[in-house]
């Protein structure tokens, strides 16, 4: 994404179309509460440079996929569009809002593009059809290869305009794939495109996690014949070992402020949860029990950690207070509860539970109430991780026959969608913060 940052300029367009205030009539907060009828005609050439319909088509496909996944919109059928859909319409006075009212649209995306010397410029506007006001507008310039990134970025801006919080579509997913015959670390876009291999350890790589402060990852690798914790800079490719204690150095998770890492170490012959610094030095031991303690996950405030322990006989989710070291049990139902992930909103913890030999994703509140099952059907659903806005969950699915894939769904379990390529053998996803 470095090349993108160098070439993509996001300029806030403040258009005072007879008024200095944007309309605030439209407001949505979560899927299922309200869906907004949205019309999204294809980008129109702005008459500068070459006309490339494929650019407009790719932009449309990416933006539509993001908005459909959000669950917040009811897209107006393009087959019903009238003549105004063919016009550029970047100014309010250029749009025939009556046409869009007839079609039932309440919001409208208008946009144009130009391509010249390998560069693409995209002008975009979101209008409230009812009040005929501009809700948000942006101008993006970048390489032709950036068109998908531009679409994801504007999808985030649309959610910000209508909900008050940016979407997560311009972020990245880290995951583990065995497509080369070895478990290696990869990155991809939220919709599964633009996959890139990040390691070539020719060994076993596991449990990636993103730094909240820098564009880097941590992960565990067996490349030196011991499960050591590594850090890797995304853009430079530089990597180093952070924790190489004898035994396990697994499940590393950055603290919300990026200053510490919660990790499972077995240097004393038993798996315990520790806090280490970003230089690998041990800061604090959080658990001290003869049981196996693994899979730490930070609360967004950074004062508690959820983890998995078999200290009551079967694997269950527990919570430890970092200051007092007091441990409380969270899950009681089921006999096998693993891989907790604390929502960035702080209100829920997602985890996987085995029922009748199959794992499914559940959520539960910190106080143990409001437990809900989100996934059903065949195939084990494991390793849930939240999007940075808490609206979505990413997870891996292991179907019978060995087909392992990455899926994304809304936080209420609806809209589940596979984003892995066919037969790619992918697992252990992690969602980046906003870059």
For each residue, the residues with C-beta under 8 A, 3 or more apart:
1: 4 5 149 172 215 234 235 435
2: 5 6 235
3: 6 7 143
4: 1 7 8 142 143 146 149
5: 1 2 8
6: 2 3
7: 3 4 119 141 142 143 146
8: 4 5 140 141 142 146 149 150 153
9: 139 140 141 142
10: 138 139 140 153
11: 138 139
12: 137 138
13: 123 125 137 138 139
14:
15: 91 92 134 137
16: 19 20
17: 91 92 93 133 134
18:
19: 16 133
20: 16
21: 24
22: 133 134 135 136
23: 26 128 131 133 134 135
24: 21 27
25: 128 130 131
26: 23 36 106 107 128 135 162
27: 24 162 163 164
28: 33 34 35 36 72 162 163
29: 33 163
30: 33 72 391 412
31: 35 70 71 72 410 412 414 415
32: 71 412 414
33: 28 29 30
34: 28 72
35: 28 31 71 72 73 74
36: 26 28 72 73 74 106 107 162
37: 73 74 76 104 105 106 107
38: 67 73 74 75 76 105 106 107 108 109
39: 75 76 81 85 100 103 105 107 108 109 129
40: 60 63 64 67 75 76 78 108 109
41: 44 78 81 84 85 86 109 110
42: 56 57 60 78 85
43: 55 56 59 60 111 112 113 122
44: 41 56 86 87 88 89 111 112 113
45: 51 56 112 113 114
46: 88 112 113 114 121 123
47: 114
48: 114 116 121
49: 114 115 116 117
50: 115 116
51: 45 115
52: 55 56 115
53: 56 57
54: 57 58
55: 43 52 58 59 113 115 120 144 147
56: 42 43 44 45 52 53 59 60 113
57: 42 53 54 60 61
58: 54 55 61 62 147 148 151
59: 43 55 56 62 63 111 113 122 147 148 150 151
60: 40 42 43 56 57 63 64
61: 57 58 64 65
62: 58 59 65 66 147 148 151 152 155 191
63: 40 59 60 66 67 109 151 154 155
64: 40 60 61 67 68 75
65: 61 62 68 69 191
66: 62 63 69 70 151 152 155 167 169 190 191
67: 38 40 63 64 70 72 73 75 155 158
68: 64 65 71 73 75 415
69: 65 66 392 408 410 415 417
70: 31 66 67 73 155 159 167 391 410
71: 31 32 35 68 410 414 415
72: 28 30 31 34 35 36 67 159 162 163
73: 35 36 37 38 67 68 70 107
74: 35 36 37 38
75: 38 39 40 64 67 68
76: 37 38 39 40 80 81 103 104 105
77: 80
78: 40 41 42 81 85
79:
80: 76 77 103
81: 39 41 76 78 84 85 103
82: 85 96 99 102 103
83: 86 87 96 99
84: 41 81 87 89 95 96 99 100
85: 39 41 42 78 81 82
86: 41 44 83
87: 44 83 84 94 95 96
88: 44 46 94 110 112
89: 44 84 94 95 110 125
90: 94 110 111 112 123 125 137
91: 15 17 94 95
92: 15 17 95 127 132 133 134
93: 17
94: 87 88 89 90 91
95: 84 87 89 91 92 100 108 110 127 132
96: 82 83 84 87 99 100
97: 100 101 108 127 129 132
98: 101 102
99: 82 83 84 96 102 103
100: 39 84 95 96 97 103 105 108 129
101: 97 98 104 105 129 130
102: 82 98 99
103: 39 76 80 81 82 99 100
104: 37 76 101
105: 37 38 39 76 100 101 108 129
106: 26 36 37 38 128 129 130
107: 26 36 37 38 39 73 126 127 128 129 135 162
108: 38 39 40 95 97 100 105 126 127 129
109: 38 39 40 41 63 124 125 126 127 158
110: 41 88 89 90 95 124 125 127
111: 43 44 59 90 122 123 124 125
112: 43 44 45 46 88 90 122 123
113: 43 44 45 46 55 56 59 120 121 122 123
114: 45 46 47 48 49 120 121
115: 49 50 51 52 55 119 120 121 144
116: 48 49 50 119 121
117: 49
118: 143 144
119: 7 115 116 141 142 143 144
120: 55 113 114 115 141 142 143 144 146 147 150
121: 46 48 113 114 115 116 139 140 141
122: 43 59 111 112 113 139 140 141 147 150 154
123: 13 46 90 111 112 113 137 138 139
124: 109 110 111 137 138 139 140 154
125: 13 89 90 109 110 111 134 136 137
126: 107 108 109 134 135 136 137 157 158 161
127: 92 95 97 107 108 109 110 132 133 134 135
128: 23 25 26 106 107 131 132 133 134 135
129: 39 97 100 101 105 106 107 108 132
130: 25 101 106
131: 23 25 128
132: 92 95 97 127 128 129
133: 17 19 22 23 92 127 128
134: 15 17 22 23 92 125 126 127 128 137
135: 22 23 26 107 126 127 128 161 162
136: 22 125 126 157 158 160 161
137: 12 13 15 90 123 124 125 126 134
138: 10 11 12 13 123 124 153 154 157
139: 9 10 11 13 121 122 123 124
140: 8 9 10 121 122 124 146 150 153 154
141: 7 8 9 119 120 121 122
142: 4 7 8 9 119 120 145 146 147 149 150
143: 3 4 7 118 119 120 146
144: 55 115 118 119 120 147
145: 142
146: 4 7 8 120 140 142 143 149 150
147: 55 58 59 62 120 122 142 144 150 151
148: 58 59 62 151 152 189 193 194
149: 1 4 8 142 146 152 153 170
150: 8 59 120 122 140 142 146 147 153 154
151: 58 59 62 63 66 147 148 154 155
152: 62 66 148 149 155 156 169 170 189 190 191
153: 8 10 138 140 149 150 156 157 169 170
154: 63 122 124 138 140 150 151 157 158
155: 62 63 66 67 70 151 152 158 159 167 169 170
156: 152 153 159 160 166 167 168 169 170
157: 126 136 138 153 154 160 161 166
158: 67 109 126 136 154 155 161 162 167
159: 70 72 155 156 162 163 165 166 167 389
160: 136 156 157 163 164 165 166 167
161: 126 135 136 157 158
162: 26 27 28 36 72 107 135 158 159
163: 27 28 29 72 159 160
164: 27 160
165: 159 160 389
166: 156 157 159 160 389 434
167: 66 70 155 156 158 159 160 170 389 391
168: 156 171 190 387 388 389 391 392 431 434
169: 66 152 153 155 156 190 191
170: 149 152 153 155 156 167 190 434 435
171: 168 190 387 388 431 432 433 434 435
172: 1 187 188 189 190 210 431 432 435
173: 187 188 189 190 394 406 419 429 430 431 432
174: 185 186 187 198 208 209 210 217 219 429 430 432
175: 185 186 187 188 208 396 406 426 427 428 429 430
176: 183 184 185 186 205 206 208 426 427 428
177: 180 183 184 186 197 424 425 426 427
178: 181 182 183 184 404 425
179: 424 425 426
180: 177 184 197
181: 178
182: 178 201 202 203 204 205
183: 176 177 178 203 204 205 206
184: 176 177 178 180 197 198 199 200 201 205
185: 174 175 176 197 198 199 205 208 217 219 232
186: 174 175 176 177 195 196 197 198 426
187: 172 173 174 175 195 196 198 234
188: 172 173 175 192 193 194 195 196 419
189: 148 152 172 173 192 193 194
190: 66 152 168 169 170 171 172 173 387 408 419
191: 62 65 66 152 169 419
192: 188 189 195 406 418 419 420 421
193: 148 188 189
194: 148 188 189
195: 186 187 188 192 421
196: 186 187 188
197: 177 180 184 185 186 200
198: 174 184 185 186 187 217 232 234 237
199: 184 185 205 219 221 232 239
200: 184 197
201: 182 184 204 205 221 222 223
202: 182 223
203: 182 183 221 222 223
204: 182 183 201 221 222
205: 176 182 183 184 185 199 201 208 219 220 221 222 223
206: 176 183 219 220 221 227 250 428
207: 219 220 250 251 252 428
208: 174 175 176 185 205 217 218 219 428 430
209: 174 217 218 219 252 253 254 430
210: 172 174 216 217 254 430 431 432 433
211: 214 215 216 217 218 254 258
212: 254 255 256 257 258 433
213: 257 258
214: 211 233 258
215: 1 211 233 234 235 435
216: 210 211 231 232 233 234
217: 174 185 198 208 209 210 211 231 232 234 430
218: 208 209 211 229 230 231 232 242 252 254 261
219: 174 185 199 205 206 207 208 209 229 230 232 252
220: 205 206 207 227 228 229 230 249 250 251 252
221: 199 201 203 204 205 206 224 227 228 230
222: 201 203 204 205 225 226 227 228
223: 201 202 203 205 228
224: 221 228 241 244
225: 222
226: 222 244 246 247 249
227: 206 220 221 222 247 248 249 250
228: 220 221 222 223 224 241 242 243 244 249
229: 218 219 220 241 242 243 244 249 250 252 261 263 280
230: 218 219 220 221 239 240 241 242
231: 216 217 218 239 240 242 278
232: 185 198 199 216 217 218 219 237 238 239
233: 214 215 216 236 237 238 239
234: 1 187 198 215 216 217
235: 1 2 215
236: 233
237: 198 232 233
238: 232 233
239: 199 230 231 232 233
240: 230 231
241: 224 228 229 230 244 280
242: 218 228 229 230 231 252 261 276 278 279 280
243: 228 229 249 252 261 263 265 276 280
244: 224 226 228 229 241 249 280
245: 249 265 267
246: 226 267
247: 226 227 265 266 267 269
248: 227 264 265 266 271
249: 220 226 227 228 229 243 244 245 252 263 264 265
250: 206 207 220 227 229 263 264 294
251: 207 220 262 263 264 294 295 296
252: 207 209 218 219 220 229 242 243 249 261 262 263
253: 209 261 262 263 296 297 298
254: 209 210 211 212 218 258 260 261 298
255: 212 258 259 260 261 262 275 298 302
256: 212 298 300 301 302
257: 212 213 260 302
258: 211 212 213 214 254 255 278
259: 255 277 278
260: 254 255 257 275 276 277 278 283
261: 218 229 242 243 252 253 254 255 275 276 277 278
262: 251 252 253 255 273 274 275 286 296 297 298 305
263: 229 243 249 250 251 252 253 273 274 275 276 296
264: 248 249 250 251 271 272 273 274 293 294 295 296
265: 243 245 247 248 249 268 271 272 274 282
266: 247 248 269 270 271 272
267: 245 246 247
268: 265 272
269: 247 266
270: 266 289 290 292
271: 248 264 265 266 292 293 294
272: 264 265 266 268 285 286 287 288 289 293
273: 262 263 264 285 286 287 293 294 296 305 307 320
274: 262 263 264 265 282 283 284 285 286
275: 255 260 261 262 263 282 283 284 285 286 322
276: 242 243 260 261 263 280 281 282 283
277: 259 260 261 280 281 283
278: 231 242 258 259 260 261
279: 242
280: 229 241 242 243 244 276 277
281: 276 277
282: 265 274 275 276 285
283: 260 274 275 276 277
284: 274 275 322
285: 272 273 274 275 282 288
286: 262 272 273 274 275 296 305 320 322 325
287: 272 273 293 307 309 320 325 327
288: 272 285
289: 270 272 293 309 311
290: 270 311
291: 309 310 311
292: 270 271 309 310
293: 264 271 272 273 287 289 307 308 309 311
294: 250 251 264 271 273 307 308 309
295: 251 264 307 308 338 339 340
296: 251 253 262 263 264 273 286 305 306 307
297: 253 262 305 306 307 340 341 342 349
298: 253 254 255 256 262 302 304 305 342
299: 302 303 304 305 306 342 346 366
300: 256 342 343 344 345 346
301: 256 304 346
302: 255 256 257 298 299 322
303: 299 321 322 323
304: 298 299 301 319 320 321 322 366
305: 262 273 286 296 297 298 299 319 320 322
306: 296 297 299 317 318 319 330 340 342 349
307: 273 287 293 294 295 296 297 317 318 319 320 340
308: 293 294 295 315 316 317 318 337 338 339 340
309: 287 289 291 292 293 294 312 315 316 318
310: 291 292 313 314 315 316
311: 289 290 291 293 318
312: 309 316 329
313: 310
314: 310 335 336
315: 308 309 310 336 337 338
316: 308 309 310 312 329 330 331 332 337
317: 306 307 308 329 330 331 337 338 340 349 351 364
318: 306 307 308 309 311 327 328 329 330
319: 304 305 306 307 327 328 330 366
320: 273 286 287 304 305 307 325 326 327
321: 303 304 324 325 326 327
322: 275 284 286 302 303 304 305 325
323: 303
324: 321
325: 286 287 320 321 322
326: 320 321
327: 287 318 319 320 321
328: 318 319
329: 312 316 317 318 332
330: 306 316 317 318 319 340 349 364 366 368
331: 316 317 334 337 351 353 364 368 371
332: 316 329 368
333: 337 353 371
334: 331 337 353 354 355
335: 314 354
336: 314 315 353 354 359
337: 308 315 316 317 331 333 334 351 352 353 362
338: 295 308 315 317 351 352 353 359 382
339: 295 308 351 352 382 383 384
340: 295 297 306 307 308 317 330 349 350 351
341: 297 349 350 351 384 385 386 393
342: 297 298 299 300 306 346 348 349 386
343: 300 346 347 348 349 350 363 386 390 411
344: 300 386 388 389 390
345: 300 348 390
346: 299 300 301 342 343 366
347: 343 365 366 390
348: 342 343 345 363 364 365 370 411
349: 297 306 317 330 340 341 342 343 363 364 365 366
350: 340 341 343 361 362 363 374 384 385 386 393
351: 317 331 337 338 339 340 341 361 362 363 364 384
352: 337 338 339 359 360 361 362 380 381 382 383 384 395
353: 331 333 334 336 337 338 359 360 362 373
354: 334 335 336 357 358 359 380
355: 334 358 359 360
356:
357: 354
358: 354 355 378 379 380
359: 336 338 352 353 354 355 380 381 382 398
360: 352 353 355 373 374 375 376 380 381
361: 350 351 352 373 374 375 381 382 384 393 395 413
362: 337 350 351 352 353 371 372 373 374
363: 343 348 349 350 351 370 371 372 374 411
364: 317 330 331 348 349 351 368 369 370 371 372
365: 347 348 349 368 369 370
366: 299 304 319 330 346 347 349
367:
368: 330 331 332 364 365 371
369: 364 365
370: 348 363 364 365
371: 331 333 362 363 364 368
372: 362 363 364 413
373: 353 360 361 362 376 413
374: 350 360 361 362 363 393 409 412 413
375: 360 361 381 395 409 413 416
376: 360 373
377:
378: 358 399 400
379: 358 397 398 399 400
380: 352 354 358 359 360 397 398
381: 352 359 360 361 375 384 395 396 397 407
382: 338 339 352 359 361 395 396 397 398 427
383: 339 352 395 396 427 428 429
384: 339 341 350 351 352 361 381 393 394 395
385: 341 350 393 394 395 429 430 431
386: 341 342 343 344 350 390 392 393 394 411 431
387: 168 171 190 390 391 392 393 394 431
388: 168 171 344 431 432 433 434
389: 159 165 166 167 168 344 392
390: 343 344 345 347 386 387 411
391: 30 70 167 168 387 410 411
392: 69 168 386 387 389 408 409 410 411
393: 341 350 361 374 384 385 386 387 408 409 410 411
394: 173 384 385 386 387 406 407 408 429 430 431
395: 352 361 375 381 382 383 384 385 406 407 408 409 429
396: 175 381 382 383 404 405 406 407 426 427 428 429
397: 379 380 381 382 404 405 406 407 418
398: 359 379 380 382 403 404 427
399: 378 379 402 403 404 405
400: 378 379
401:
402: 399 425
403: 398 399 423 425
404: 178 396 397 398 399 420 425 426 427
405: 396 397 399 418 420 424 426
406: 173 175 192 394 395 396 397 418 419 420 426 427 429
407: 381 394 395 396 397 416 417 418 419 420
408: 69 190 392 393 394 395 416 417 419
409: 374 375 392 393 395 413 414 415 416 417
410: 31 69 70 71 391 392 393 413 414 415
411: 343 348 363 386 390 391 392 393
412: 30 31 32 374
413: 361 372 373 374 375 409 410 416
414: 31 32 71 409 410
415: 31 68 69 71 409 410
416: 375 407 408 409 413
417: 69 407 408 409
418: 192 397 405 406 407
419: 173 188 190 191 192 406 407 408
420: 192 404 405 406 407 424 426
421: 192 195 424 426
422:
423: 403
424: 177 179 405 420 421
425: 177 178 179 402 403 404
426: 175 176 177 179 186 396 404 405 406 420 421 429
427: 175 176 177 382 383 396 398 404 406
428: 175 176 206 207 208 383 396
429: 173 174 175 383 385 394 395 396 406 426
430: 173 174 175 208 209 210 217 385 394
431: 168 171 172 173 210 385 386 387 388 394
432: 171 172 173 174 210 388 435
433: 171 210 212 388
434: 166 168 170 171 388
435: 1 170 171 172 215 432
